[in-house]
Amino acid sequence: MIFILTFSLVSVSGYRVDELFQLAQTRLSTIAIGTTICILTSMLVFPVWAGKELHLLITRNMEKLADSLDGCTAKFFDENGDMNKSDEDCGEKLNGYICVLNSKATEEAMANFARWEPAHGRFNFRHPWKQYLKIGAAMRDCACCVESLHSCINSEMEVPKFLKKNLSDVCKSLSCHCSKVLKESAATIKTMTRPSNTDFSVREMNFAAEELRNALKSLPNPLLLLPSSPPPGDAKVEEPTTNPSAVPLLQILPLATAISLLTEISARIERISNDVDELASLAEFNTASDEKSQKKQPNSVDKGEDETMKTLQED
């Protein structure tokens, strides 16, 4: 627009030849000054870094994915209808996985811009921006499973209540540990520090997944009742004798799907945790013990100064 306006002033206006060079010089100097002011303002006064925005986007999506997983599991095993009391908050948590699924283009654009940015803040010149894309892809894989888990909530098949009651605690425990690992990974990226209890949380998540498998094995064997079709050509068909503890297979399908999705989600969250650990090693994140030692050093210096002041006053 600026160059079109300059061309219009030169071509349409009745300036003389000696005044054209002066007009072009003033216009070029004005454009150069304006461009320099814009660059300095965007870099020094109000900086907007694509790398920082990508860093914050990954952490927000990870927290939304954890909240969405908790909300889907709680609503699926909700027996008293308590989740319907706060529809707005519950809806925002349940639909958090959608933001993760729709963030691929934004992440790739921010990563491309971040590669050309100079070193700023905690981000060095060769910061591993590609690792953020790898973490985002792993989160989208996990969000696909959460989307399938969300579809189990609206299933028309009603799962027997005694089955939900038997498996509710172990499923909620696994979901809680999965969201805990996700939130710890988000805190690791956000603070750029390696927590000391991440491996312990992953082991707890795997132990909860093993408990869920053991709970499935402890269910009685004559649980499923397959629908039987009468043989063709028989006029009289006797009613089949069924076990009272047997449940039709179609009623168990939503619960079986939810359990298999939870175990798959735990495996994919472990992959996300490994990718975050790889990012921490590539970007050289500080450990929690290093930060504690740095915080203790000023206190020790202050204590030493106080002791020297006391000794001088006593003398």
C-alpha positions as CSV (number, residue, x, y, z in Angstrom):
1,M,0.0,0.0,0.0
2,I,2.9,2.4,0.8
3,F,4.6,1.7,-2.5
4,I,1.3,2.1,-4.5
5,L,0.8,5.5,-2.8
6,T,4.3,6.6,-3.7
7,F,3.8,5.5,-7.3
8,S,0.5,7.4,-7.5
9,L,2.1,10.6,-6.1
10,V,5.0,10.4,-8.6
11,S,2.9,9.5,-11.7
12,V,-0.3,11.5,-11.2
13,S,1.0,14.6,-9.5
14,G,2.6,17.4,-11.6
15,Y,6.0,17.4,-10.0
16,R,9.0,18.5,-12.0
17,V,11.9,16.3,-12.7
18,D,14.1,17.8,-10.0
19,E,11.4,17.4,-7.4
20,L,10.8,13.7,-8.2
21,F,14.1,12.6,-6.8
22,Q,13.5,14.6,-3.6
23,L,10.0,13.1,-3.3
24,A,11.3,9.6,-3.8
25,Q,14.1,10.1,-1.3
26,T,11.8,11.4,1.4
27,R,9.3,8.6,0.8
28,L,12.0,5.9,1.0
29,S,13.5,7.4,4.1
30,T,10.0,7.5,5.7
31,I,9.4,3.9,4.8
32,A,12.8,2.9,6.2
33,I,12.2,4.8,9.5
34,G,8.7,3.3,9.8
35,T,10.0,-0.3,9.2
36,T,12.8,0.2,11.7
37,I,10.4,1.5,14.4
38,C,8.0,-1.5,13.8
39,I,10.8,-4.0,14.1
40,L,12.3,-2.4,17.2
41,T,8.9,-2.1,18.8
42,S,8.0,-5.7,18.1
43,M,11.4,-7.0,19.3
44,L,12.1,-4.8,22.3
45,V,9.0,-2.9,23.6
46,F,6.2,-5.4,22.9
47,P,7.8,-8.6,21.8
48,V,5.6,-11.3,20.4
49,W,7.8,-14.4,19.9
50,A,6.4,-17.4,18.0
51,G,8.6,-19.7,19.9
52,K,7.1,-18.6,23.3
53,E,3.6,-18.8,21.9
54,L,4.3,-22.4,20.7
55,H,5.7,-23.2,24.1
56,L,2.6,-22.0,25.9
57,L,0.3,-23.6,23.3
58,I,1.7,-27.1,24.0
59,T,1.4,-26.7,27.8
60,R,-2.2,-25.4,27.5
61,N,-3.2,-28.3,25.2
62,M,-1.7,-30.8,27.5
63,E,-3.6,-29.4,30.5
64,K,-6.8,-29.4,28.4
65,L,-6.2,-33.0,27.4
66,A,-5.8,-34.0,31.1
67,D,-9.0,-32.3,32.1
68,S,-10.9,-33.8,29.2
69,L,-9.7,-37.3,30.1
70,D,-10.8,-36.8,33.7
71,G,-14.2,-35.4,32.6
72,C,-14.9,-38.2,30.2
73,T,-14.1,-40.9,32.7
74,A,-16.1,-39.3,35.5
75,K,-19.1,-38.8,33.3
76,F,-19.0,-42.3,31.9
77,F,-19.0,-43.8,35.4
78,D,-21.4,-41.2,36.9
79,E,-24.3,-43.0,38.5
80,N,-25.9,-40.2,40.5
81,G,-26.0,-37.6,37.7
82,D,-23.8,-35.1,39.6
83,M,-22.0,-34.2,36.3
84,N,-25.1,-32.7,34.9
85,K,-25.3,-30.0,37.7
86,S,-22.5,-27.9,36.1
87,D,-23.1,-28.3,32.4
88,E,-21.0,-25.4,31.3
89,D,-17.8,-26.3,33.2
90,C,-18.3,-30.0,32.4
91,G,-18.8,-29.2,28.7
92,E,-15.6,-27.1,28.5
93,K,-13.6,-29.9,30.1
94,L,-15.1,-32.6,28.0
95,N,-14.4,-30.7,24.7
96,G,-10.8,-29.9,25.6
97,Y,-9.5,-32.6,23.3
98,I,-11.0,-30.8,20.3
99,C,-8.4,-27.9,20.8
100,V,-5.6,-30.5,20.7
101,L,-7.0,-32.1,17.5
102,N,-7.3,-28.8,15.7
103,S,-3.9,-27.3,16.6
104,K,-1.7,-29.0,14.1
105,A,-1.6,-26.2,11.5
106,T,-1.0,-23.6,14.2
107,E,1.9,-25.6,15.8
108,E,3.6,-26.1,12.4
109,A,3.3,-22.4,11.5
110,M,4.7,-21.3,14.9
111,A,7.6,-23.8,14.7
112,N,8.5,-22.5,11.2
113,F,8.6,-18.9,12.5
114,A,10.4,-19.8,15.7
115,R,13.4,-21.3,13.7
116,W,14.2,-17.8,12.3
117,E,13.9,-16.0,15.6
118,P,17.0,-14.9,17.6
119,A,17.8,-16.2,21.1
120,H,15.3,-14.7,23.6
121,G,14.5,-15.5,27.2
122,R,15.1,-19.1,28.0
123,F,15.2,-20.1,24.4
124,N,18.5,-20.5,22.7
125,F,19.3,-20.0,19.0
126,R,19.2,-23.7,18.3
127,H,16.3,-24.6,20.5
128,P,14.7,-28.0,19.6
129,W,11.5,-26.6,18.1
130,K,10.9,-29.9,16.1
131,Q,10.5,-31.7,19.4
132,Y,7.5,-29.6,20.2
133,L,5.9,-30.8,16.9
134,K,6.7,-34.4,18.0
135,I,5.0,-33.8,21.4
136,G,2.0,-32.2,19.6
137,A,1.6,-35.2,17.3
138,A,1.8,-37.6,20.3
139,M,-0.9,-35.6,22.0
140,R,-3.2,-35.7,19.0
141,D,-2.8,-39.5,19.0
142,C,-4.0,-39.5,22.6
143,A,-6.8,-37.0,21.8
144,C,-8.2,-39.4,19.2
145,C,-8.6,-42.1,22.0
146,V,-10.2,-39.5,24.2
147,E,-12.6,-38.6,21.4
148,S,-13.6,-42.3,21.1
149,L,-14.0,-42.4,24.9
150,H,-16.3,-39.4,24.7
151,S,-18.4,-41.2,22.1
152,C,-19.0,-44.1,24.6
153,I,-20.7,-41.6,27.0
154,N,-23.5,-41.1,24.5
155,S,-24.0,-44.7,23.6
156,E,-27.5,-46.0,23.4
157,M,-26.6,-49.3,25.1
158,E,-27.0,-49.2,28.9
159,V,-24.2,-50.9,30.8
160,P,-25.4,-52.9,33.8
161,K,-24.9,-51.0,37.0
162,F,-23.2,-53.8,38.9
163,L,-20.4,-54.0,36.2
164,K,-19.9,-50.2,36.3
165,K,-19.8,-50.3,40.1
166,N,-17.2,-53.1,40.1
167,L,-14.9,-51.5,37.6
168,S,-15.5,-47.8,38.4
169,D,-12.8,-47.4,41.1
170,V,-10.0,-49.0,39.0
171,C,-10.9,-47.1,35.9
172,K,-11.1,-43.8,37.7
173,S,-7.8,-44.5,39.4
174,L,-6.1,-45.1,36.0
175,S,-7.7,-42.0,34.6
176,C,-6.5,-40.0,37.6
177,H,-2.9,-41.2,37.2
178,C,-3.0,-40.5,33.5
179,S,-4.1,-37.0,34.0
180,K,-1.5,-36.6,36.7
181,V,1.3,-37.6,34.3
182,L,0.0,-35.2,31.7
183,K,-0.2,-32.3,34.1
184,E,3.3,-33.0,35.4
185,S,4.6,-33.1,31.9
186,A,2.9,-29.8,31.2
187,A,4.5,-28.3,34.3
188,T,7.9,-29.6,33.1
189,I,7.6,-27.8,29.8
190,K,6.1,-24.6,31.3
191,T,8.7,-24.2,34.0
192,M,11.5,-25.8,32.0
193,T,12.6,-27.8,34.9
194,R,12.9,-31.6,35.4
195,P,10.8,-32.8,38.3
196,S,12.2,-35.7,40.3
197,N,8.9,-37.6,40.6
198,T,8.0,-38.0,37.0
199,D,9.2,-41.6,36.7
200,F,7.4,-42.5,39.9
201,S,4.1,-41.1,38.5
202,V,4.6,-43.1,35.3
203,R,5.2,-46.3,37.3
204,E,2.0,-45.6,39.3
205,M,0.1,-45.2,36.0
206,N,1.4,-48.5,34.7
207,F,0.6,-50.1,38.1
208,A,-3.0,-48.7,37.8
209,A,-3.3,-50.2,34.3
210,E,-2.1,-53.5,35.6
211,E,-4.7,-53.4,38.4
212,L,-7.4,-52.8,35.8
213,R,-6.3,-55.9,33.9
214,N,-6.4,-57.9,37.0
215,A,-9.9,-56.6,37.8
216,L,-11.0,-57.8,34.4
217,K,-9.5,-61.2,35.0
218,S,-11.3,-61.5,38.4
219,L,-14.8,-61.2,36.7
220,P,-16.7,-64.5,36.6
221,N,-16.4,-66.5,33.4
222,P,-20.1,-67.1,32.6
223,L,-20.7,-63.4,32.3
224,L,-21.5,-63.0,28.6
225,L,-24.6,-64.2,27.0
226,L,-24.4,-64.6,23.2
227,P,-27.7,-64.2,21.4
228,S,-28.8,-67.6,20.1
229,S,-30.8,-68.0,16.8
230,P,-33.3,-70.8,16.4
231,P,-32.3,-73.6,14.0
232,P,-34.2,-73.4,10.6
233,G,-37.0,-75.9,9.9
234,D,-38.0,-76.5,13.6
235,A,-41.6,-75.8,14.3
236,K,-41.3,-75.9,18.0
237,V,-38.4,-74.1,19.6
238,E,-37.8,-74.4,23.3
239,E,-36.7,-71.3,25.2
240,P,-33.0,-71.4,25.9
241,T,-32.0,-71.8,29.5
242,T,-29.8,-68.9,30.5
243,N,-27.6,-68.2,33.5
244,P,-29.1,-65.5,35.7
245,S,-25.6,-63.9,36.1
246,A,-25.1,-63.7,32.3
247,V,-25.3,-60.3,30.6
248,P,-26.0,-59.8,26.9
249,L,-22.8,-59.0,24.9
250,L,-24.2,-55.8,23.4
251,Q,-24.7,-54.3,26.9
252,I,-21.0,-54.9,27.7
253,L,-19.6,-53.4,24.5
254,P,-19.5,-49.8,25.7
255,L,-17.8,-50.7,28.9
256,A,-15.3,-53.0,27.2
257,T,-14.5,-50.2,24.7
258,A,-14.0,-47.7,27.4
259,I,-11.6,-50.0,29.3
260,S,-9.6,-50.8,26.2
261,L,-9.4,-47.1,25.4
262,L,-8.2,-46.2,28.9
263,T,-5.4,-48.8,28.7
264,E,-4.4,-47.5,25.2
265,I,-4.5,-43.9,26.5
266,S,-2.1,-44.8,29.4
267,A,0.4,-46.3,26.8
268,R,0.2,-43.2,24.6
269,I,0.6,-40.9,27.6
270,E,3.8,-42.8,28.5
271,R,5.0,-42.0,25.0
272,I,4.2,-38.3,25.6
273,S,6.2,-38.4,28.9
274,N,9.2,-39.9,27.0
275,D,9.0,-37.2,24.4
276,V,8.9,-34.5,27.1
277,D,12.0,-36.1,28.7
278,E,13.7,-36.0,25.4
279,L,12.9,-32.3,25.0
280,A,14.2,-31.7,28.5
281,S,17.5,-33.3,27.6
282,L,17.8,-31.5,24.2
283,A,16.9,-28.1,25.6
284,E,19.0,-28.7,28.8
285,F,16.2,-28.1,31.3
286,N,17.3,-27.4,34.9
287,T,16.6,-30.0,37.5
288,A,14.5,-29.3,40.6
289,S,17.5,-29.9,42.9
290,D,19.5,-27.2,41.0
291,E,16.8,-24.6,41.5
292,K,16.6,-25.5,45.2
293,S,20.4,-25.1,45.6
294,Q,20.2,-21.7,43.7
295,K,17.5,-20.5,46.1
296,K,19.4,-21.6,49.2
297,Q,22.6,-19.9,48.1
298,P,21.4,-16.3,48.7
299,N,20.0,-17.3,52.1
300,S,23.3,-18.8,53.1
301,V,25.1,-15.6,52.0
302,D,22.6,-13.5,54.0
303,K,23.2,-15.6,57.1
304,G,27.0,-15.3,56.7
305,E,26.7,-11.5,56.5
306,D,24.5,-11.4,59.6
307,E,27.1,-13.5,61.5
308,T,29.9,-11.2,60.5
309,M,27.9,-8.1,61.5
310,K,27.2,-9.7,64.9
311,T,30.9,-10.4,65.5
312,L,31.9,-6.8,64.5
313,Q,29.3,-5.4,66.9
314,E,30.6,-7.6,69.7
315,D,34.1,-6.4,69.1
